Structures are given as structure tokens and as C-alpha cells.
Amino acid sequence: MWVYITRRLLWLPVLLLMVSAVTFVLGTYGPGDPVRVMLGTKYDEDTADRLRSSLGLDRPIVVQYIDYVSGAIRGDFGESLRYRGRSVGSLLASKMWVSFQVNLAAMVVSLSIGLPLGFWIARHQGSWIDPAAISFTLVLMSIPIMVSIPIVLWALCLKLSWVPCSGWGGFFDLRIVVPAITMGVPGVAGLARLMRASTLDVFGQDFVRTARAKGLSESTIDIRHVLRNAIIPIITILSFSLAGMLTTGFITERLLGIPGVGDFAIQAIFNRDYPVIMAFTMILSAAFVVANLLADIAYSLIDPRIRLS
Amino acid sequence: MMDTSVGNRGHLYRAFSRLLRKKLAIACLTTISIIYFLGIFAPLIAPYGYNEQDYQSIREAPTFQHIAGTDLKGRDVFSRVLWGIQNTVIITMVTILTGGLLIGVSLGLISGYYGGRVDSIIMRIGELFASFPDILLVILLAATLRPRIVDSVRWLEDNTWLDGIVKSGVADYIVISLALVSFSWVGMARLVRGQVLSLKTSQYVESAQATGATTFRILFIHLLPNAIGPIVVTVSMGMGTLIGTEIILSWLGLGIQPPRPSLGTMLLEAGSISALRVVPWMLIAPGIVAWSLVLCWNLFGDAMSDVLNPNTR
């Protein structure tokens, strides 16, 4: 296993280098001129040329790329072309923090519905409830986010006036309710399935039969013996998947006016602000790859039959 | 060789009869067929043109004339949804046929069968594509490819007898399909590779090699049929995601360009707070169609995986 983990970790920088090269080429060969976007109406040839050379954009693309990578290795992702004077690192860090909070709220929603639901489904294995409930979670999972957000907004904000319609006020603000619901509910499907499988696994264990033979009441068996053991693998998987929670999705943030990193990245793509695009892609790819690795490790910890190789 | 094909048909036949017993899956398949039928024959079925404005009934709630209401410009929402489905159907079909089946399956076969350096190159490229977070690569590709492709299509129009390509939306189809293909081949290639790896040392492949069968024949006649089951499952389970991604691209303005309607742009127009306040029905038709397409493909894919992999039940 250690050999496997080391090999995957050694592979990571190579992968990041390739990802950054692809993004860089797409960014620089893309249409439009970042200098033109920056200057807007004040555009004229002289200013543009001066700006271009001061930004180093007139150098050959290979030189620009090497320059960029050597900076990125030292943790310097350069300056945003759009927001002058702000370093990309600090811009992204604050946006990612927002996205992370939204994710956390969504995960609370998923967990508080998914775990009890999965347990309940497992207790009714064999009856019609089992397949019906699993199909129902699929119904919720399949709502496209650009459909579910307007529906929830229409109900909670326009009809009931319980929450403000858009904006952002931090983790303990009412405005987190809509993204938490719309992003958390689709996650219920996966969690309920995991919890169902994990509970069924525990139900079949010898110690549950022993507990029953001792004459313990069903509720004691459920709470003391089954639930606890069923939750362990799920918590392990979730805690390892935190690295994947840096972005909340482009649609949610844009529709609800949340200043997160997803919407920021989309704007950067449209503004041709490629230092931002580059940094965003690289940080997220790294997080993504590491999260996948951690998830693999988590699964092999829970189930020793899974061998990493 | 005869034996494998008969056995294979038997397996598929059994799977099909198991599928017929699943009411939910059949209901989903019917829904999908109806929606696809409506989309493909949109020009014949749609009561109005997608860009036809009715100035007498702007922002009108559903009536008998406009069964899904009209939008802010007095266009019939129902007709626009039908045209939008057509776009979604064409794009997702093209993507799954080229990216998923043609590229994904062939690369998977090649990489599993030859192994060694070829295998590691293909799989590393796949890993590169798969390590872009979410659908960022798709968005990035669509955003950078669009102007280039539209330009080259314009050039084609100016310099040849071909005309009206940009207006017909073909350029948009090419852009979105290319972007979607970028991620849809990886999963398929990995799956087929796994199947080939487990089969290529089996006796029937060895005997085919011994009788001097060509590599092409071994790959496509002997190995591919054994992977049909998992391929069907992957395709039907992936269609929901693919449709969702296409809708996201149009939603972001990177897909089908107005005035041609797409489910994504319709949802964008209908989803803002001001639209919800004034014309909430605009959301209903495209919302239901998008939701039921994704849902039915997911449920159907779920049923297919039950039916074709009976041992995992």
C-alpha cells in the first residue's frame, strides 16, 4: 500500500504539469485579448503595447509558461489581469473559503437526511419500501440544479418570504438555506445508499445476533450496536473527501449571487483572466487528485479486502 | 465462434426479458422515447416556430393556444421546448456515438489488448482529462474553441457554395460535442480496457490467435461482444450526466446560441428572480423536460445495471 501511495504522490506533480500546460495553451490561444479587456474603453495601440510588455505578454509562449510554472512552484500564482494589484492566491483563497462554507452546509443537509433515511431503508429490506425509497432518492438527485434552485427560490423566497432571494452573509446567515438545500438534497441519494449497504452489512454480523440472543430490545440493538458501527465507514469516507469541497458549482453561485470560487472562475474564463484560470485549475486538480487518493485509502482502511496496487 | 455468439445472444435475451419485468424501467424508456420523438419531429409537431412572436399574447399564462404559456417576447414556450429538445438530442447522441462509443471503445480495446507502452500512454492521457475538476475542462474548451470554430465555419461559407451553416447551428453542435467528448471517452475506455484485460488470456482468444485471426478480428469480433453488457450500462448511466452537462453549457451561454432555443438558455431566462415573479410558468415546461430526461436515464441505467450484472444484485 505504501508503494502505491508513494507512486501516486510522485505522479501528482507530473499530472499537474500536464494540466497546467493544457490550460495554459487553451488560455493563451483562446480568442480575445486580455489587454483589450483590461483597458476597456480606454484602449489605444500605444497604451496596449506598453501594458503588454509590462505584463510580459509579448514574450514567446514557452518563455511565459516556464516563467509561470517556476513562480507557481514557489507558491506565487501571479497577479490577476482583471483585478489589478491583487495576487491570484489571495483572491482565490477568500473565494474558496466561501465555497467551502456552502459545501459544509450542504453536507450537513445531506447527512441529516441521508443517514436516517438509509438506516430506515435498511430496516425495511425486502419490503416495497426499499426499492421505492431508493428510486425516490434518485428522483431528487436528478433535478438539474438550474431547475431546483428556481423552484426552491419561488417557494421559500417569493411565496413564503422566509429567506432573502440572493446574496451571501456567511455560514450563520439565512441566505445559506437555499444553496444548502439545493446542493444538499441531491447528495442524499448517494449517502442513503451507502448507509443502507453499511447497515445491512452490520445487521448480518454475529455480534448483532448475540445481542439479540441476550434479549436486548430492538431499539438498544439499533442504537448501541448497529448504528454506531454502520456510521464509521461513512464518516471515514466523508472526512477524506473534504479536499473535494473547494468548489460549489458554477451554477449555484451564479444564480444565487454567492461570491464563491466557481462563479469567479467562470468570470475569469469569460474575461480571459488566465492567471486566475490557471491557478484555479491547478489548485482544484491537485485537490481533486489528492481527494481521490484519500478516498481510495479510506476505502481500503474500511474494507481490508480492497487491496491498493 | 458460433457458440460464443449464440451464448451472447442468449445472455442479452435473458437480460431483455428481465428488463421487461421492471415496470419502472419500462415507464422510463417510454418517457425517454416520447421526449426524443417530440424533439426529433419538432419541426412537424411544434405548433409555432421557435422564433415566432405573438404580440397579442406576450407573457401569457398557459392557455389553449399556448399550452405552456408565452415568454417575455411572446414566443410559444411549448414550441421552443420542442426545438430545445431537438438540440439536446442531437448533441448528446453525437457525443455518445463519437466520444463514448467510437473513441472510448476503440482506445479501451487497443490499450487493454496491446498493454505495455501503448496502454500506459492512453491511460495517462485519460487520467489527465479526468483530473480536471468538475466540468471545468468542458467549459474551458467550449469557451476557447467556439470563436475559432465559428470563424472557420464562416470562412467555409464565404469560400464555398455551402451557405447558412452558422445560422443552422451546426457550428454550435460541433463546439459542444467536441467539448463534451473530451470527458466522455475516459470512463468508457477504462471500462473496456478492464474487460479486455480479463479476457485476453482466455482460451478462446488464444485459439483465435492460433488460427491466425487478425488483431482487428480478435478485438471487434471476439472481445467486443463480451463487453457489450457493461458498455450498455455505462452509456445509459452516463446519458443523464451528459444531458445535464449540455444544459449547463447552454445555460452559461457556451452552447446553442440565440435565437435558436435550448433547454439551458430557456432555464436561464426563466430562473431569474424577476422572471419567477412575473412569468413563473416559463420554468415549468423546460424544467419538467430537463428533469424527466435526466431522471429517466438515471433510473433506466440503474435498471440496466441490475439486469445485465445479475451477480451484483
Interface residues (C-beta under 8 A of the other chain):
Chain A: L15 M18 V19 V22 T23 L26 G27 Y29 G30 P31 G32 S135 L138 V139 M141 S142 I143 P144 M146 V147 I149 P150 I151 L153 W154 C157 L158 C165 S166 T247 G249 F250 I251 L255 A265 I266 I269 F270 I277 F280 T281 L284 S285 A287 F288 V289
Chain B: L24 E127 L128 S131 F132 P133 D134 I135 L136 I139 L140 L141 A143 T144 R146 P147 R148 G240 G244 I247 I248 W251 L252 G264 L267 L268 A270 G271 I273 L276 R277 P280 L283 G287 A290 W291 V294 L295 N298 L299 D302
